[in-house]
Amino acid sequence: MSKLMAVGAVLVLLGVLGLAVPYFTTSETKDVARVGDLKLQATERTSHAIPPMAAGGVLVLGVVLLGAGFFRKA
């Protein structure tokens, strides 16, 4: 499998994943205060959205790269 086809396959996978799961949440834990051995932490959750047009564009680009890799081999 050529590098072109590998990149295309990864982009197809990311595009399908972006269309299947358009929203995801990340969390970040920060130290608020620290006194000796005692530390206070706060967890901040952030939601992210993947635009369907972006995921579709990545999917189409991946399919084009896969097709170019197949035609380049022949």
N, C-alpha and C positions, 0 to 999 in steps of 0.2 A: 504494500500500500504506500503510495507516494505521500509526501508531506502535504500536498494540496488536498488530497482526499482525507487525510487525518484532520486537518483544520476544518474542512467542510463537515465531517462527521461530528466534531465537537460543537460547531456552530448549530447544526441541526438539533443536537441534543439540548443545547442551551435554549434554542428557540422553542422547542416543544415544552421544555420545563417552564419557560417564561409564560407560555400560554396556559399551561395546566395549573400553575401556582402563581397567580398574578400579584399576590400580597404576601409579604413575610415580615416577621418581627425580629429585631435584634435587641439584646440587652447588654448594658455596660455597667459594671460595678466600679464605683469610685470611692476612694477613702475621703470621708468628710472631715473627720477629726481623729487625732491619735494622741492619747495620753498614756504614756508608759506602755503596758502590755494591752491596754484597752484601745480598740479602734472602732469607730463608727463608720459604717459603709452605707451608701445609697445606691440602689439599682435603678437605672433609667432605661425604660423600654421605648423603642422607636419603631414605628411601622413604616415600611417602604412599599411602594407600588411600582410594578413594572408595566409600562404602557403597552397595550396590546399591539399597537403599530410597530413599536420597537422590537418586540418579541417576534412578530411576523416578518419583519425585515431581516432579522438575524436568521430566521428559519429559511427564508428565500435565498439569502446569500449563501447559506450552507448547502442548500440543494444545488445552486449554480456551481459552487466550488466542487462538489461531488461529481457533477456532470462533466465539468472541465477535466477533472482527474481521470474519469473513465475514458473520455475522448482522447486525452493526451496519451494514454497507454496504447490505444489501438493504432 
